[in-house]
Amino acid sequence: MDTVIRTENLSKLYGKLKAVDNVSINVSRGEIYGFLGLNGAGKTTTIRMLLGMIRSTSGAAYLNSVKVTPGNPAMWKDIGYLVEVPYSYPDLTVRENLDLVRRLRMIKYPGCVDLIIEKFNLGQYSDIIAKNLSLGNSQRLGLAKAMIHNPALLLLDEPANGLDPAGIVEIREMLKDLALNKGVTVFISSHILGEISKFATRIGIIHEGVLLHESSVSDMENQRKVCLRVKSKDIMGAGNILEKSGFATVLTDEGVLEIKDKEAVSYPEKISALLVNSGFPPSLIKVEEEDLEAFFLRVIKMKGGER
């Protein structure tokens, strides 16, 4: 597949602070790449370097095989972006803002403004001055500006900020459709793994400027912790029976046995029957699966903890 975004040891230093530290990623055409990290992890700085808004300290970034350098406006013609804050001209209306972007993008068809207003459900706000919009509708305006020219590559920094649940679903389905049916490449940053995992094809986790983890969503699902948790009045006796039967156990601080054996997780009723027949009936037996947010935080903690 064609590589649309490529970075090679991309780094950005502010004094002694490493905002981005040797990040190397590859994103293929038609892929939705979720760029995950806590606030201050380096997401926005990376996107700004991809867009040529700031210079990298070292390393390089390429979009459509063209190296990102200042003073090369031609490379931005087929790129749409929303970075950190959906800036607009505050004293112009929604329609005027979009028409101005149309002119700056040199789009000859004025009707594209009406089409994008309809696409983002901004019709009732089209004559509202931008500074009077709610945060959610400001975000919609920012997304409309990013997509008015039907770009083949979208770089979106926390695009769900301020959107209500219905708006988040709407944007999610729109991005899925663009990638699946039109081959649009989407690079989207967020701090919410649960939401991004619903439509991203691949995910990278960045923390304190370092890319800690990268995998497809399906591989990430397989890496989540799954275990069987067991409690009994005689927890040591229950543990001994399980160990003798070939099930490795870990006793947690709260006095619960955890078993990671796939057979135990798949057939907890067998574990229950074993303990009952051995005289150690369980008072609790439960399959526990690590959710995506817990997985996200575990990956970060493994590499030095949360900030």
C-alpha positions in Angstrom: 0.0 0.0 0.0 1.0 3.6 -0.6 2.6 5.3 2.4 1.0 8.7 2.9 2.6 9.7 6.2 6.1 8.8 7.2 8.3 10.1 9.9 11.9 9.2 10.6 13.2 9.8 14.2 11.1 12.9 14.3 12.1 15.0 17.4 11.3 18.4 18.9 13.2 19.9 21.8 12.3 23.0 23.7 15.4 23.7 25.7 16.0 20.5 27.6 12.4 19.3 27.2 11.9 16.6 24.7 8.4 17.3 23.4 8.8 14.6 20.7 11.5 12.0 20.9 12.6 10.0 17.9 9.1 9.2 16.7 9.0 7.0 13.5 5.6 6.1 12.1 4.1 5.0 8.7 0.5 5.5 7.7 -0.9 3.9 4.5 -3.5 5.3 2.1 -7.0 4.8 3.4 -5.9 4.0 6.9 -7.4 5.7 10.0 -4.4 6.0 12.4 -5.3 6.8 16.0 -2.6 8.8 17.8 -3.2 8.3 21.5 -1.7 10.1 24.5 -2.4 12.1 27.6 -2.4 15.9 27.5 1.2 17.0 27.0 2.2 13.7 25.5 3.5 15.2 22.2 0.4 14.7 20.0 -0.1 18.3 18.9 3.6 19.0 18.5 3.9 16.0 16.2 0.9 17.1 14.1 2.4 20.7 13.9 5.6 19.2 12.6 3.7 17.1 10.0 2.0 20.3 8.8 5.3 22.3 8.7 3.9 24.8 11.3 7.0 24.2 13.4 10.4 22.9 12.5 11.6 19.6 13.9 14.8 19.7 15.9 16.0 16.5 14.2 14.5 13.8 12.0 12.2 14.2 9.1 8.6 14.0 8.0 7.1 13.1 4.6 3.6 13.5 3.3 2.9 11.6 0.0 6.6 11.0 -0.3 7.4 14.7 -0.2 9.6 16.0 2.6 7.9 18.5 4.8 9.7 21.8 4.5 8.8 25.5 4.9 7.8 27.4 1.7 6.2 24.5 -0.2 2.5 25.5 -0.4 1.8 23.0 -3.2 1.9 20.0 -0.9 -1.0 21.3 1.3 -3.5 21.5 -1.5 -4.8 18.0 -0.9 -4.6 18.1 2.9 -7.2 19.1 5.5 -6.3 19.8 9.1 -7.7 20.8 12.5 -5.0 21.5 15.1 -5.8 22.0 18.8 -8.2 24.9 18.5 -10.7 25.3 15.7 -9.7 28.9 14.8 -12.0 31.0 12.8 -12.5 34.7 12.0 -14.5 35.6 15.1 -16.4 38.6 13.6 -17.5 36.7 10.5 -20.5 34.4 10.2 -20.2 30.7 9.7 -21.0 31.1 6.0 -18.5 33.9 5.6 -15.8 31.9 7.3 -16.4 29.0 5.0 -16.6 31.1 1.9 -13.3 32.7 2.8 -11.7 29.3 3.1 -13.2 28.4 -0.3 -11.5 31.4 -1.9 -8.2 30.8 -0.1 -8.4 27.2 -1.4 -9.2 28.6 -4.9 -12.3 26.5 -5.2 -14.3 27.9 -8.1 -17.6 26.3 -7.1 -19.4 28.5 -4.6 -22.0 25.8 -3.9 -19.4 23.8 -2.0 -20.1 26.1 1.0 -23.8 25.1 1.1 -22.8 21.4 0.8 -20.4 21.5 3.7 -22.8 23.5 5.8 -25.4 20.7 5.2 -22.9 18.0 5.8 -22.0 19.3 9.3 -25.6 20.3 10.2 -24.6 24.0 10.5 -27.6 25.3 8.5 -29.3 27.0 11.5 -26.0 28.6 12.5 -24.9 29.8 9.0 -25.6 33.4 9.8 -24.3 33.3 13.4 -21.0 35.2 14.1 -18.3 32.6 14.8 -17.4 34.0 18.2 -21.0 33.4 19.4 -20.9 29.7 18.6 -20.8 27.0 21.3 -17.6 25.0 21.6 -19.3 22.0 19.8 -20.4 24.1 16.9 -17.0 25.9 16.7 -15.5 22.4 16.4 -18.0 21.6 13.6 -17.0 24.8 11.8 -13.3 23.8 12.2 -14.0 20.4 10.7 -16.0 21.9 7.9 -13.1 24.2 7.0 -10.8 21.2 7.1 -12.9 19.2 4.7 -14.4 21.8 2.3 -12.0 20.9 -0.5 -12.5 17.1 -0.2 -8.8 16.4 0.8 -7.2 13.0 0.5 -5.4 13.4 3.8 -6.9 14.6 7.1 -4.8 15.6 10.1 -7.1 16.1 13.0 -6.1 17.0 16.6 -8.7 16.0 19.2 -11.6 16.6 16.7 -14.3 15.3 19.2 -13.6 18.1 21.8 -16.8 19.9 22.7 -19.1 17.6 20.6 -22.0 15.9 22.3 -22.3 12.0 22.0 -24.5 12.2 18.9 -21.9 14.6 17.3 -19.1 12.2 18.1 -20.9 9.3 16.5 -21.7 11.4 13.5 -18.0 12.4 13.0 -16.9 8.8 13.6 -19.2 7.5 10.9 -18.2 10.2 8.5 -14.5 9.5 8.9 -15.1 5.7 8.5 -17.0 6.3 5.3 -14.3 8.6 3.9 -11.5 6.1 4.6 -13.4 3.0 3.5 -15.3 4.3 0.5 -13.1 7.2 -0.8 -9.6 6.1 0.3 -9.1 9.2 2.5 -6.2 8.8 4.9 -7.0 10.0 8.5 -4.5 10.8 11.2 -6.4 11.6 14.3 -5.1 12.4 17.8 -7.1 11.8 21.0 -6.7 10.8 24.7 -9.8 8.6 24.6 -8.8 5.1 23.5 -12.3 3.6 23.8 -13.7 6.0 21.3 -10.8 5.9 18.8 -10.7 2.1 18.9 -14.3 2.0 17.4 -13.1 3.2 14.0 -9.3 3.4 13.8 -7.5 0.6 11.9 -4.2 1.1 13.7 -3.2 2.9 17.0 0.0 4.4 18.3 0.4 5.4 22.0 2.7 8.3 22.7 3.8 9.3 26.2 6.3 12.1 27.2 7.2 12.4 23.5 8.0 8.7 23.0 6.0 6.3 20.9 5.4 3.4 23.4 3.1 1.1 21.5 1.9 0.6 18.0 -0.4 -2.1 16.7 -3.6 -2.8 14.7 -6.8 -2.5 16.8 -7.3 -6.3 16.5 -3.8 -7.0 17.8 -4.4 -4.5 20.6 -7.6 -6.4 21.6 -5.5 -9.6 21.9 -3.0 -7.9 24.2 -5.6 -6.8 26.8 -5.4 -8.7 30.1 -8.0 -11.4 30.7 -8.2 -13.5 33.8 -10.4 -15.5 36.0 -10.8 -14.1 39.5 -11.7 -16.5 42.3 -12.5 -16.0 46.0 -13.1 -18.7 48.6 -13.4 -18.8 52.4 -10.1 -20.8 52.4 -8.2 -19.0 49.7 -4.9 -20.8 50.4 -6.6 -24.2 50.2 -8.3 -23.2 47.0 -5.0 -22.0 45.6 -3.3 -25.2 46.4 -6.0 -27.3 44.7 -5.8 -25.1 41.6 -2.0 -25.3 41.5 -2.0 -29.1 41.9 -4.5 -29.2 38.9 -2.0 -27.3 36.7 -3.5 -23.8 37.0 -1.0 -21.1 37.9 -2.5 -18.6 40.3 -1.6 -15.2 41.7 -2.9 -14.0 45.0 -3.7 -10.3 44.8 -3.5 -7.8 47.7 -7.3 -8.0 48.2 -7.2 -11.7 48.7 -8.4 -12.8 45.3 -6.8 -15.5 43.1 -6.2 -14.6 39.5 -5.8 -17.3 36.8 -4.7 -16.3 33.3 -4.9 -19.9 31.9 -7.0 -19.8 28.7 -8.9 -22.9 29.6 -9.9 -21.5 33.0 -11.0 -18.2 31.4 -12.9 -20.0 28.7 -14.5 -22.6 31.0 -14.9 -21.0 34.5 -17.6 -23.6 35.3 -14.8 -26.3 35.3 -12.9 -24.3 37.9 -16.0 -23.9 39.9 -16.8 -27.6 39.8 -13.1 -28.5 40.7 -13.2 -26.3 43.8 -16.7 -27.5 44.9 -15.7 -31.1 44.5 -12.5 -30.5 46.5 -14.3 -28.9 49.4 -13.3 -25.3 48.6 -16.5 -23.8 47.0 -15.9 -20.4 45.5 -17.7 -17.3 46.9 -16.8 -15.4 43.8 -15.8 -16.6 40.3 -15.7 -14.0 37.6 -14.0 -13.5 34.2 -12.5 -10.0 34.2 -11.3 -8.4 31.0 -9.2 -5.3 31.0 -11.0 -2.5 29.2 -9.3 -0.3 26.6 -8.8 2.7 28.9 -7.1 0.4 31.5 -4.9 -1.1 28.7 -3.9 2.5 27.6 -3.0 3.5 31.2 -1.1 0.2 31.8 1.1 0.8 28.7 1.9 4.2 30.0 2.6 3.0 33.5 5.0 0.3 32.2 7.1 3.1 30.7 7.4 5.4 33.7 3.9 6.2 34.9 1.3 8.9 34.4 2.0 12.6 34.6 
